[in-house]
């Protein structure tokens, strides 16, 4: 049975304590069991509704699986179904869980409690005038599910700046949106409650330094790692980024690493306005200067990197042109191959590449075509087959691979140009921020 996590406020000391409460299910279970016995062992939807259990039968706001898709609520029972007390055990537990939370939330000293509400939910835990937690959840929506908490201390939002340089896809906006992020698992409510309890109690006990130390650690991680990323040293790519807190390090190519670094550094200045709001105890200007100086020095480095990739693209395009010329020369050298190709490319096989993976069909086709069109000896079919396939497909594969390289380099250049523009725009916007 799922337990409910509850934070209670001690009115004497002002501190928070965490407790767990198990839902009381005996009364409802006995009631439904008695109804089943009267109905011969099973009950239907209408039996429950007519005996004051319509809400139980119709469904309620309880996400059975927090991270699964289409599981944001407990739906209604089938109208034509028959249910024994055993088949309803889980539903009874879940319903009582919801009902007990509704009772607990009205108790005077309760300031926070866990839940399994499906869909987007935001709850404010305003513990006092200085500190507030905003719990944001979206349970039961598959990949779109999330579980975060945002802490505001004296009107200032505490942000996990280190996440920006730790996780590959982390953006500035996402970093500023929360303080803690949890896996969508119900037992993570205990961790969430502990985080809230520890921060709040530290403030109540006048240990504000714990808050300032946390802010300082996050800022130091952000600035020091931005400086490392600005070097774009591909030797660091192995242990550079993770996709999430539960994943291993990303397997990155050199180009991947360069693109991520350029994007991270280019947008780092967007943190400046938020850092300026932090209390003087954390020396926010020191970290702002660190970010700005890094970005200013990074701009010419990024320009040089962009020029180097453009040179690579020119070389790749020249190589592609050379291979395409080799293919033209192949056709001129092999007029028979050209005739065969022209003959069957518009037939039922449609694509010349069909034969690359169907050797028997290719040999059969070549034999018939050679005998019919050119009165050639069957003994020469093997030689003709090699002529038509091997050299052609080698050249085609080279062309395909080289086109992929050209396309990839063009995409890299496009991404770097976007980062370069963002970097310039952000540097120019500093006067507006100031």
Secondary structure as UniProt FT lines:
FT   STRAND          3..9
FT   TURN            11..13
FT   STRAND          16..22
FT   HELIX           26..38
FT   TURN            39..40
FT   HELIX           45..50
FT   TURN            51..52
FT   HELIX           54..58
FT   TURN            79..80
FT   TURN            85..88
FT   HELIX           89..104
FT   TURN            105..106
FT   TURN            108..109
FT   STRAND          110..113
FT   STRAND          118..126
FT   STRAND          131..139
FT   HELIX           142..144
FT   STRAND          146..153
FT   TURN            154..155
FT   STRAND          156..158
FT   HELIX           161..166
FT   TURN            168..169
FT   HELIX           172..175
FT   TURN            176..177
FT   STRAND          180..181
FT   TURN            186..187
FT   HELIX           188..204
FT   TURN            205..206
FT   HELIX           208..229
FT   TURN            230..232
FT   HELIX           234..239
FT   TURN            245..246
FT   HELIX           254..267
FT   HELIX           268..271
FT   HELIX           272..276
FT   HELIX           280..282
FT   HELIX           284..333
FT   HELIX           335..344
FT   TURN            345..346
FT   TURN            348..349
FT   HELIX           352..357
FT   HELIX           359..369
FT   HELIX           370..374
FT   HELIX           378..380
FT   HELIX           381..428
FT   HELIX           430..433
//
